[in-house]
Structure formats: structure tokens, C-alpha cells
Amino acid sequence: MPIISTDSKPTESRPPSGRHIALLGLYLVSFTNALGNQTLVTMIPEYSLVFDASPYWIGAFTTAYALAGTLLVPPLGWLSDRIGKATILRWGLAISMLSYVMFLLVHNEVSFTVARTIQGIGFTAGAMTSLVLVGEIAGAHERGRLIGTFNSIRNMSGAIGAAIAGWMVGRFGLLAPNLVLIMVSAMALALLLKSRELDHYDRARTNGFSYKVLATNTNIQAMAAFRVLYGFGVMMTRTFVPIYAGLTLGLSPFFVGLIISSEQTVNMLFQRFTGSLSD
């Protein structure tokens, strides 16, 4: 596959401060993405009650989000190889912010499902490219630790977002958390648009179609098989346990948020440690 080099200087010539700024920007994306993701998961039971949604539509609320991300991964990966991962990351944040605006306007199951679809596209674009960029910035001896830190921040944000969203929904209603998400996303996007540090590390370009090579790699095939089973289990528990708690058990939004927050907190505590072990 031919690689087209940019005019950027080698990564090693970049001052340490530039590297730190780039990593902080990616950690900010991780925080913002997870905040939106877990906030909306916390709010799904309340939206379901407001719309008096059937089990079919409740399933659609979650499937639309996951399916949009799944279908977009290959084309987004292909596009990021051509126009740059940092560009896709910024677009991902902008699309996520658009989805939060749409959540302010939803009035039935269909409009909510559409907003969830847009959110899934934005989340996938931001999460995929930011994680890859962390791996590119990190040296081989610290890649696990930095990715673990990235994931820890994501889980910390998810824990905070779930708990606060549950409290805000119970106190102020469904609009308030979405307004917070719009403001946080706007600030993150403004900072990423202003800072160009990420673009220095986003240098590789390719004209080929890398999935042809990856599809025949047995290591990738093994990881993909694991991710299918793992993703199924994660979606079943992380998504439907809060729905069950809110709709079947009748728990308040605050306690639904605490349930989500507890799982995210445990993940947060062990991500950096396991990342360091892998190094």
C-alpha cells in the first residue's frame, strides 16, 4: 500500500510540550464522548416513560446507536486514512454536539431514535480516531499505560455523567443534561479547532484499502471474534440493566445513574493498572 508522507517534521523533533498538549486534547475527547454516552444511557428509561415506548422502540433506542457506529467504522477508517484522523475526530465532536441539540427537540420515539443514530455516528468517529492517535503518539514502551489512562478518563467521565445526569433529570427534567452536553462539546470542539498539535502526529496517508490486508490477518480475525462476543455481553448488561432498573424496578433516575456510575468507576480504577501490566 503506498504511503503519502506529509511535510510534518518527525515526531521526535517535536518539543515535549506539544506532545502533552496533543495527549490532553485526546483525553478531553475521551471525557466528552463518555460524558454524552453515559448521560443518554441514564436518560433512556425516562424518555421511554415520557413516550410510553413499547419494548420494540426501547430496543430501537439502543440498536440505532450501536448499529450506526458499527456500519460507519469501515468507511470512517477509510476516510481517516485519506483526509486525516484529526479531521474526522473534529467532525465527530461536531456531529455529537448536533445530536444533543436534536435531543432538545425530540417529541416521539422516531425522533429520539434518529437522534440516537446521529449520536452513534459522532461517538464512533471521535472514539475510534482519538484512540488510534493516542497509540500513534505513545512510544512502544508506554503505549499500554497511555491507552489505559485514556480509558480511565473515559470511565471516570462516564461515572460522573451517569450520576449527575440521574440527579439532574430528577431535579430539573430531561432538557438540563442535554444543555450541559452541548456546552461541554462546544468547548471541547473549540479547543481542538484552535490547537493544531494533533495534526503533527496525524501524518500517515494511504491510497489503498487496508481492510483487505486486515481481513486475512489471523491475529485480527481472532481479536474480531473476541470483540463480537465481548461486545454482545457488554451491550446486554450496560444498556439493558439501567433500563430494567428504571422501568421494571421503578428506581429513580438518580439511582439508575448510580448503577451505571458504579460499573464505570470499577473500570476506571483498573484501566491504567492493566495498561501498565501490558507494557
C-alpha positions in Angstrom: 0.0 0.0 0.0 1.6 3.3 -1.0 2.1 5.8 1.8 2.0 9.5 1.1 4.1 11.5 3.5 3.2 15.0 4.7 5.5 17.9 5.3 5.4 17.5 9.0 8.6 17.1 11.0 9.4 13.8 12.6 7.6 13.2 15.8 10.9 13.0 17.8 11.7 16.7 16.9 8.5 17.9 18.5 9.0 19.5 21.9 7.6 17.6 24.9 5.0 20.3 25.5 3.5 19.7 22.1 3.1 16.0 22.8 1.5 16.7 26.1 -0.9 19.2 24.5 -1.9 16.6 21.9 -2.5 14.0 24.6 -4.5 16.3 26.7 -6.7 17.1 23.7 -7.3 13.4 23.1 -8.1 12.9 26.8 -10.6 15.7 26.5 -12.3 14.0 23.6 -12.4 10.8 25.7 -14.0 12.7 28.6 -16.6 14.4 26.3 -17.6 11.3 24.4 -18.1 9.2 27.5 -20.0 12.0 29.2 -22.5 12.1 26.4 -22.7 8.3 26.1 -23.4 7.5 29.7 -25.7 10.5 30.2 -28.0 9.4 27.5 -28.0 5.8 28.7 -29.1 7.0 32.1 -31.9 9.0 30.5 -33.3 6.3 28.2 -35.7 4.9 30.9 -37.1 8.4 31.4 -37.5 9.1 27.7 -39.2 5.7 27.4 -41.7 6.7 30.1 -42.4 10.0 28.5 -43.1 8.4 25.1 -44.8 5.4 26.7 -42.5 3.4 24.4 -43.1 -0.3 23.6 -40.3 -2.8 24.2 -39.7 -2.7 20.4 -38.9 1.0 20.5 -36.8 0.7 23.6 -34.7 -1.8 21.8 -34.6 0.6 18.8 -33.2 3.3 21.0 -30.1 1.3 21.8 -29.8 -0.6 18.5 -29.9 2.6 16.4 -26.9 3.9 18.4 -24.9 0.7 18.1 -25.7 -0.1 14.5 -24.9 3.4 13.3 -21.4 3.1 14.8 -20.9 -0.4 13.6 -21.7 0.4 9.9 -19.7 3.6 10.0 -16.4 2.1 11.2 -15.0 0.8 7.9 -15.9 3.9 5.8 -14.7 6.2 8.6 -11.4 4.3 8.8 -11.0 4.5 5.1 -11.7 8.2 5.1 -9.4 9.0 8.0 -6.5 7.4 6.1 -7.1 10.0 3.3 -8.0 13.2 5.0 -6.6 12.6 8.5 -7.8 11.2 11.8 -7.7 14.6 13.5 -10.1 15.9 10.9 -12.5 13.0 11.4 -12.2 13.5 15.2 -13.2 17.1 15.0 -16.2 16.2 12.8 -17.2 13.5 15.2 -17.3 16.1 18.1 -19.4 18.4 15.9 -21.9 15.6 15.0 -22.2 14.6 18.7 -23.0 18.2 19.6 -25.6 18.2 16.8 -27.2 15.1 18.3 -27.5 16.8 21.7 -29.3 19.7 20.1 -31.6 17.2 18.5 -32.4 15.6 21.9 -33.8 19.0 22.9 -36.3 18.8 20.1 -37.4 15.1 20.2 -41.1 14.6 20.6 -41.7 10.8 19.9 -40.0 7.5 19.5 -39.0 8.1 15.9 -37.3 11.5 16.5 -35.5 10.1 19.6 -34.2 7.1 17.5 -33.0 9.4 14.8 -31.1 11.5 17.4 -29.6 8.3 18.9 -28.4 7.3 15.4 -26.7 10.7 14.9 -25.2 10.4 18.4 -23.8 6.9 17.5 -22.1 8.3 14.4 -20.5 11.2 16.3 -19.4 9.0 19.2 -17.8 6.4 16.8 -15.9 8.9 14.8 -14.5 10.6 17.9 -13.8 7.4 19.9 -12.1 5.5 17.0 -9.8 8.2 15.8 -8.8 9.5 19.3 -7.8 6.1 20.4 -5.7 5.5 17.3 -4.0 8.8 17.7 -3.1 8.0 21.3 -1.4 4.8 20.1 0.5 6.8 17.4 1.7 9.4 19.9 2.8 6.8 22.5 6.1 5.1 22.4 6.2 1.3 22.3 7.3 1.1 26.0 4.3 3.3 27.2 1.5 2.5 24.8 -0.4 0.4 27.3 -0.1 2.9 30.0 -1.3 5.9 27.9 -4.2 3.9 26.4 -5.1 2.8 29.9 -5.1 6.4 31.0 -7.3 7.3 28.0 -9.7 4.6 29.0 -9.6 5.6 32.7 -10.6 9.1 31.8 -13.4 7.8 29.7 -14.7 5.6 32.5 -14.3 8.5 35.0 -16.3 10.8 32.8 -19.0 8.0 32.3 -19.3 7.6 36.1 -19.6 11.4 36.6 -22.0 11.8 33.7 -24.3 9.0 34.8 -24.5 10.2 38.4 -25.0 13.8 37.6 -27.5 13.1 34.8 -29.6 11.0 37.1 -29.7 13.8 39.7 -30.4 16.5 37.1 -33.2 14.5 35.4 -34.9 14.0 38.8 -34.4 17.7 39.8 -34.7 19.6 36.5 -36.1 17.3 33.9 -34.7 15.9 30.6 -33.6 19.2 29.0 -30.9 20.2 31.5 -28.4 17.3 30.9 -28.6 17.9 27.2 -27.8 21.6 27.6 -24.8 20.7 29.7 -23.6 18.2 27.0 -24.0 20.9 24.3 -21.8 23.3 26.3 -19.1 20.8 27.1 -19.0 19.6 23.5 -18.8 23.1 22.2 -15.9 23.9 24.5 -14.0 20.7 23.5 -14.6 21.4 19.8 -13.4 25.0 20.1 -10.2 23.9 21.8 -9.5 21.2 19.2 -10.1 23.6 16.3 -7.8 26.2 17.9 -5.0 23.7 18.7 -3.1 22.1 15.7 -0.8 19.9 17.8 -2.8 16.8 16.9 -2.2 17.3 13.2 1.6 16.9 13.7 1.1 13.3 14.8 -1.5 12.5 12.2 0.9 12.2 9.3 0.3 8.8 7.6 -1.8 8.7 4.5 -2.6 5.7 2.3 -4.3 5.2 -1.0 -5.0 1.5 -0.5 -7.8 -0.3 1.2 -6.3 -1.6 4.4 -9.2 -3.8 5.3 -8.2 -6.3 2.5 -5.0 -6.9 4.4 -6.5 -7.0 7.8 -9.2 -9.4 6.8 -6.6 -12.1 6.1 -4.6 -11.5 9.2 -5.2 -14.3 11.7 -4.4 -12.1 14.7 -7.0 -9.6 13.6 -9.5 -12.3 12.9 -9.0 -13.7 16.5 -9.4 -10.2 18.0 -12.5 -9.6 15.9 -14.1 -12.9 17.1 -13.4 -11.9 20.7 -14.8 -8.4 20.2 -18.1 -9.8 18.8 -18.8 -11.9 21.8 -17.4 -9.3 24.2 -19.5 -6.5 22.6 -22.7 -8.6 22.8 -22.2 -9.2 26.5 -21.3 -5.5 27.2 -24.3 -4.2 25.3 -26.7 -6.6 27.0 -25.5 -5.5 30.5 -24.5 -1.9 30.2 -27.5 -0.9 28.2 -30.4 -3.0 29.5 -29.6 -3.2 33.2 -30.2 0.5 33.6 -33.4 0.2 31.5 -34.6 -2.8 33.7 -33.7 -0.8 36.8 -35.7 2.3 35.7 -38.7 0.7 34.0 -39.2 -2.7 35.8 -37.9 -2.0 39.2 -39.1 1.6 39.2 -35.9 3.1 40.5 -35.5 6.9 40.3 -33.1 8.4 37.6 -30.6 9.2 40.4 -30.3 5.5 41.4 -30.2 4.4 37.8 -27.3 6.8 37.4 -25.6 5.3 40.4 -25.9 1.8 39.0 -24.1 2.9 35.8 -21.6 5.0 37.7 -20.6 2.0 39.9 -19.7 -0.1 36.8 -17.8 2.8 35.2 -15.9 3.5 38.4 -14.6 -0.1 38.7 -13.4 0.1 35.1 -11.7 3.4 35.8 -9.7 2.0 38.7 -8.2 -0.8 36.8 -7.6 0.6 33.3 -4.3 2.3 33.9 -3.0 -0.6 36.0 -3.8 -3.2 33.4 -2.3 -0.9 30.7 0.9 -0.7 32.6 0.9 -4.5 33.0 0.6 -5.0 29.3 3.7 -2.7 28.8 
